[in-house]
Each structure stands twice: as structure tokens, then as C-alpha cells.
């Protein structure tokens, strides 16, 4: 399941890199190119390990379940989280109060990244 999920993420990055809106933003293109280069390191070692031990490939029903879970997350849960006005929004990093942590990023700093 790990390799299956990571491969799906790789395909999504490829799709995003072809999207016209993403292509108009050089910063987004660069970010997604870095992610694309990094993604195979998430599943390739695991698949090699499984292959050396004679493990089977994922079955059609495992791929279907993975697709269902991803669709549910993408089409139902994330929109509910982002579009629910009553949910409190985080204004800093969850570890901002820990000793030695970096200061919370400001709204101005976030704006300058875009």
C-alpha cells in the first residue's frame, strides 16, 4: 500500500506539472519538479525490498481501495475542511511553543513566497 500511494502521488505531480495554471508560475514549477525528482525515493527502495523477498504485486482490489480512499479525501474531506467557515484556523506551527523551535512564519513572509 505504501508504494501504491507514493506512486499515485508521483502521477499527481506529473499532472500538476502539465497544468496550465501551474506552468504560469515558475516557483510552483520548480517546487513540483523537486518533488517529482524526490518521489521515487519514497517507493523504489520499498519495492526493491519486496521484490527481493518474492512479495506479490498489489492486486486490483487493493488499487481500487486506494483509489476510493484518495477520492474520498480529495472530493469530500478536504473540501469540508477548507470550506467550513466555523472551523478555527491555525495561525502558527503546532511546535512553535517548543524550546529551540523557529519562530512562527508571518503572514508577510508567506505573501512574499508567492
Residue pairs with C-beta under 8 A, 6 or more apart in sequence:
1 58
1 62
1 66
2 42
2 43
2 46
3 43
3 46
3 47
3 50
3 58
4 58
4 62
4 63
4 66
5 66
5 70
6 39
6 42
6 43
7 43
8 66
8 67
8 70
9 39
9 42
10 36
10 39
10 40
10 43
13 32
13 35
13 36
13 39
14 36
16 22
16 32
17 23
17 29
17 32
17 33
17 36
22 28
22 29
22 32
23 29
27 113
27 114
58 66
81 87
91 104
92 104
93 101
93 102
93 104
93 105
95 101
96 103
96 104
